[in-house]
Amino acid sequence: MRPISVLALLVGCPGDKPGDTDSAPPTDTTAPWGLESRPVNETCLAQERPPSGASVSFTRIWTALDFTVPVAMVPAPGDSGDWYVVEQGGRVLRVPADPSATEVREVLDLSDRVSRWNGNEDGLLGLAVHPDFDQNGEIVVNYTAGTGDDARTVVSRLVSADGGESFDADAETVILEVPQPYSNHNGGHVLFGPDGLLYVGLGDGGSAGDPQDNAQDPDALLGKMLRLDIDGGSPYAIPSDNPYADGAEGAPEIYALGLRNPWRYSFDRETGALWVGDVGQDEWEEVDIVELGGNYGWNVKEGSSCYPRGNDCPGPYLDPVVEYSHREGDSITGGVVYRGAAIPELAGTYLYADAYQGKLWGLFFDEAGVAAPELLGTVSGFPVHFAEDADGEVYVVDYLDGNVFRIDPAGEPTANSFPALLSETGCLDPADPTLPAPGLIPYTVNSPLWSDGADKSRWFAIPDGTTIDLLEDGTFDLPVGSVTVKHFALGGRPVETRLMMRHDDGEWAGYTYAWNETGTDAELLPADKTVEVGGQTWTYPSRSQCLQCHTSAAGRVLGLRVDQLNGPYRYESGAYANQIATLDHIGMFSTSPGDPAGLPALPDPAEVEDAEDAARSYLAANCASCHRPEGSGGGGMDFRYEAEDTNTCGEAPLNGDLGVDGAQIVWPGHPELSVLSLRLQVLDAHRMPPLGSVVVDEVGTAVVDRWISALTVCE
């Protein structure tokens, strides 16, 4: 990254009071610190989680283990009850059945040949244990290899000579290779069916603009469900009843077509039905029961709707069993039909989830046989895979936090002691909930997150006797029991207050309080909600949506970082002092960060002269929580301020070109051809950020456009 002087970074933060204003303060400080002593916090502590009202609960397995971006989990061969956990980077781990396990065994490492090219949809993506493992010791894996013109999906088999305790990576036998034009929409799952044949789901090959036509091309393998007989020939034979088995009218490997990205699928162990979760494009996520020779419509249809809207799509195409819009979620993770005994009321119910929002649905049917999905609960993190054990009990793999949860009965309802009103939380003054309780510490940020023009006030509190650890990247690691508070006001009227709490289990959760018309108190919301305030639409996020932006990859608390707080603030005492120096003076850190003059600080995007510094700061504050290594944002973009490269200049967009021919994420000198700029300015399904904003940030987009306009070449 370009060199930056510390003095250039130590600019003032907006606001001479708690909150953001339009005025810029002076860049000096008038006091060495803003607080003389640490306030006593007797009231603002993380509460016990409120009852979810869910029909199921989620029990974390292996509480002593954390996996690194796990993408799949399958039962290990034999009757030990062990599991294989597949990590995207290329490792396969054998994990004991014992929930108290503290160690795992690596049974396979393919990291030397697995590529993580330019996104979060490539890598080692799937594993299937051969149904005759006892005789042949085989597994099948699906991964991406190579980059650029050499990028491809590889399906191969490996053999174990010791009952599945290890596999010889050097003896890999490739079954199938399929060129991949882009790093997204790779599919990735592999599964043996009840017929003993191997099913391989492939996405449509991704896109740098408009969707490709692979899914409807019978001669292309992309956008299809393939079916191979890997025991009947070398490297495989074609099942005789495949739709194009003779190769005369299409590729003989094809079982079904018209799929966009069949990320996860499963066979009902009782009926044999093949259930697929097909990831959507602009509006719809869908569940299909895939049949031999079926055409599921993509890219002529998205879900049951013609694509693009307004086009004709006469068929013959098979509509999904059920679909949900991007108002309810963002990316489907196909699941399984529940055949366990622990939750009898779910017997025969297909379970599926939304990866980004964590919502878990059960697919029921009404008396007329019409699909009637029911929201069963919300799983923590980013559910990326469903697994079944030998008894039919179901587990969910969390991609971001590296956890595995078992789906269990909800148990007996518990009393709800969680504060229903903001004035009851202990974090605000009960007499005037617009003001903080005595134990809270105010702060502001150098580079604010855009919140549709709302004025914001921020505080945080940690339990007495605890301190804050500083992570390597400067993120504040607040102790269990901590709370962050953020007020939002429009036109001087309080609209919303959001609390983030770190509960006893160490996990964070977000809670939204909506203010009443009189501005005297705010009520806890159970779900997301949209209202009109002063002629402006305001969206309150749900609890799962809070964590969609407050990602684990970014440390959950987005503003509490050294580079965001390393600047002056006007405290209630009148002292105008550096925030990091103040927190250090009152003993808030477990280890002193040192002199703020030697620490990083984000510049104010609206004030800094350098176009790149301004844009990089804005993108860090508004986009880097998702667009970073192991973040949930699509593609390989990295908007952390300290990153060497944003991976945007000259790069083709992976999720649509917004109608711009030849668009790039960043086209030097041309904001109008740069998807990064365009997505900040649209208000449809392509909007970034995707949640919580329906008003374009004119200042922020101007900052980004100034940087793009100043670029002449991609370095």
Residue, then its C-alpha position, 0 to 999 in steps of 0.5 A: m500500500r502507498p506510504i502514509s504519514v501519521l500526521a496526515l492520518l491524525v485528522g479530526c473526527p466529525g462532531d463536537k458532541p456524541g454523534d455525527t454532524d456536518s461540521a469538521p472540528p479542529t485537528d488539535t487536542t486541548a487535553p491529554w485525555g477526555l476522562e479522568s477515570r473509568p466510569v463504574n458500570e453497574t447496569c449496562l451488561a449483556q442480558e440473557r438471550p431472549p427466547s427465540g420463539a423458534s420451533v427448534s434449537f441449535t446445539r453447538i457440537w465440539t465446543a473446543l474445536d474451531f474449523t477454518v472456513p468449513v464447507a461440508m461435513v459427511p459421516a466418516p466410513g465405519d460405525s465410529g460415529d466420526w465425521y469428515v469436515v471439509e475445509q475450503g482451503g483443501r484439508v479434510l479432517r476426521v473429527p471424533a464423535d465425542p462432543s468434548a473432543t479437543e483434537v482432530r486428525e488431518v486425513l487429506d491435504l489437497s491445498d497444493r492443487v486447490s485454487r482460491w482464485n478470485g472469490n469465496e465460491d472456489g476451493l475444496l467444495g465437496l466430498a462423498v464417501h463411496p457406498d462400497f467404501d468397505q470394499n474399495g476405500e474410496i472417496v470422491v472430492n470436488y474442487t477448483a484448480g488453476t486460475g484464469d484460462d486454466a481454471r477448472t472444476v476437478v472431480s476425482r477419487l482417492v483411496s484409503a488403505d487404513g479404513g479412512e484414517s488417511f488418503d494418499a493425495d499423490a495417488e489421486t485419480v481424476i474422474l472429470e475436469v470441466p473448464q470454469p470461465y469465472s470463479n463463482h457459480n462452481g456448484g461443488h457438491v458431489l453425492f452418491g444416489p440410491d442407485g449407486l451412481l455419482y451426482v455432480g452439480l455444476g453451476d452455470g459458470g458464473s458471470a462477468g455481466d449478463p448470465q451465460d447461456n450454459a444452463q440451457d445448452p445441452d452440449a455444455l456441462l455447466g448449469k447442469m446436474l450430471r450423473l456418472d457411473i464411476d464403477g462401470g468404466s474408466p474414468y466413468a461410464i454413462p448410465s443408459d437412461n441419461p437423457y442424452a446417453d447416446g450423445a446425439e442431442g446433448a452431453p451424455e453426462i447430463y441428468a437434468l439442466g437449467l440450474r444456476n448454481p445447485w450449491r447443495y442437494s440431497f436424496d430423501r433416504e426414504t423416498g429417493a427424491l433428489w432435493v436441490g437448493d438452486v441459488g438465484q440471481d436478482e430476485w428469487e431463491e428456489v427449491d427444486i425436486v430434480e427429476l431425470g431429464g427435467n429443465y428448471g428454467w435458468n437463464v430463461k426463468e428465475g424461480s417461477s418468473c420469466y428472466p428478465r422480467g417482461n420476457d416470454c418464457p413458454g417452456p417447457y420448464l419445471d417450476p420450483v417446489v417453493e421459492y423465496s424473494h430477496r426480501e426474505g433472504d439472499s442465498i439458499t443453502g439446500g438441505v435435507v428431508y428430516r428422517g430423525a426421531a428427536i423431532p417427530e413433528l418434522a418427520g418428512t419435512y424438507l429443511y433448508a436455510d438462507a446462508y446470509q441471514g441464517k433463517l431455517w425453514g421447514l417445508f410443509f404442505d397445506e391440505a390442498g398440497v400447496a407448499a407452506p414453508e414455516l420459519l423454524g428458527t435462525v442459526s448463528g453464522f453462515p449456514v453452508h451445509f446440512a449433514e445427516d448422521a446414521d440416525g437421521e439427525v441433522y447438523v448445520v455447518d457454519y462457514l464463517d465462525g467454523n462451528v457445527f450445530r445439531i438441530d434439536p427440539a426447542g424445549e420448554p418455553t422459557a420466561n422472557s426477561f429481555p427488556a421490551l423497552l429501551s428504558e429498561t435495558g440499563c444502558l440508557d437513562p430510564a428518565d430520558p432514554t436518549l441519554p446514556a446510563p452512567g457506565l457508558i463511554p461515548y465515542t465517534v469514528n473517523s470514517p462513518l458508516w453511511s446510514d441514510g443521512a441519520d445523525k448518530s450517537r455511539w457508546f459502549a460499556i464493558p463489565d467492571g473488572t474487565t478489559i479490552d484486548l486489541l487484536e492484531d488488526g486493531t479491532f477491539d475484542l470486547p469481553v463477554g458481557s459487553v454492550t455497544v449502543k448506537h442512536f439514530a435520529l432523522g430531522g432531530r427525531p430519534v428513530e432507532t437504537r441498536l444494541m449489540m450484546r456479547h452473551d455468556d457463550g461468547e457470541w454477539a447478537g444484535y437488538t433493534y429498538a424502534w422509537n415511539e412517535t413522542g420520542t419518549d421510549a423505544e420498543l424491542l422489535p422481534a423482526d425487521k420492519t420498514v416505516e416512513v419517517g419525515g417522507q423518508t423510508w427507514t428500515y429496521p434490521s432483524r437480529s439475523q440481519c444485524l449479524q449479516c453486516h456485523t460479520s465475524a470476519a470483521g470482529r462483529v463490532l465494526g466501529l471499535r477499532v484503533d484506526q477508527l477511534n484514533g482521533p479527537y473527541r469533545y467529551e461532556s467535560g468540554a475536554y477535546a482529547n484523543q479517544i485512544a489516549t483517553l481509553d488507555h489512560i482510564g485502563m480500558f485496554s489489557t495492553s497499552p496500545g502506545d502513543p496514538a501518534g504512532l498508531p494508524a488512523l483512518p482519514d475523514p473521507a469528506e475532508v482528506e485531499d488525497a483521492e485514494d486515501a479518501a476512497r479507501s477510507y470510505l470503502a473500509a468503513n462501508c464495505a470491508s465488513c463483508h469484502r475482506p478475506e473470509g468475509s461473506g461478500g462475493g468475489g475477491m474484493d478486499f476493502r480493508y484500508e490496510a490491504e495492499d490491493t482492493n482487487t477491483c481495478g480492471e477486474a470483471p464483475l462476477n454478479g452482473d454488469l448493470g447493463v454496461d457493456g464490458a463493465q469492470i469493477v473499477w475502470p480507470g478514469h470511468p466511474e460510469l463504467s465501474v460497477l463499484s460506483l454504479r452499485l453505490q448509486v442504484l436502489d434496486a436488487h443490485r444496491m450496495p450495501p444490500l441492507g439498511s440503505v434506501v438513500v444514495d450517499e451523494v458525498g460518499t459516491a462522489v469520493v469513490d468517483r473522484w478516486i476512479s476518475a483519477l486513475t489512469v491505469c491499473e497497477 
